[in-house]
Amino acid sequence: MLSHIKHLFFDLDHTLWDFDKNANESLNELFFSYKFDDLFGHKTSDLFIDTYSKINHSLWEDYHHGKIDKSTLRELRFSRTFESLGVDPKLFPLSFEEDYLSLCPTKTNLLPFARETLEYLKGKYPLHLITNGFKEAVAVKLKTSKLQPYFQSVVISEELGVNKPDPKIFQYALDGARAAKQESVMIGDNPDADIAGASSYGMDTVYFNCKQSTPCRSATLEISSLKELTQLL
């Protein structure tokens, strides 16, 4: 079904780089170093991380669609976490945010089979990356996780000024890669930003449904493990 494909375009966070695991590790470390266990009266960081994760996910959806900017996302995600947990947001130490932004990208956890799959594919196809991540963080993630060598091109929405799912970012990425959309496929975990965006532009898509949530009907194909790409491509 993908025999016509010549170029592969990947998302980064939640597709290759294990955002949830890396973020949780970072937040847990900072939770205790900042003595949030005393502040919130919780012996573990579980509730703090769970609350933050839901709020952060919602804000990122707004960011994808240009409803909020980078600074607003950063400002709201922790203040709203404090509010949700019944703690005055004014008590949030701003240095926590900076420490989190410095620490999290240095984490190197990848999704299962990510590296093995990229190793298999790099000899068969030109590989490319399209991410809505912040440019400073993306550079660190690719370096510390040793993912940079796999990709011939990397497009970061913040540098372009256009986020997925806007078709313009896919057009820009394909132009830079000298790839025709009829011969390209977008592989990602986000049904909206990755799949709907690339589909509306006219690309084939592979929906990485690693959490086995609701199927994405607009996707060309759906996988639950990156290892499946070695069978499809």
Secondary structure, DSSP 8 states (H G I E B T S, - for coil): --TT--EEEE--BTTTB-HHHHHHHHHHHHHHHTTHHHHHT-SSSHHHHHHHHHHHHHHHHHHHTTSS-HHHHHHHHHHHHHHHTT--GGGS-HHHHHHHHHHGGG---B-TTHHHHHHHHHTTS-EEEEE-S-HHHHHHHHHHTT-GGG-SEEEEHHHHT--TTSHHHHHHHHHHHT--GGGEEEEES-IIIIIIHHHHHT-EEEEE-TT--S--TT-SEEESSGGGHHHH-
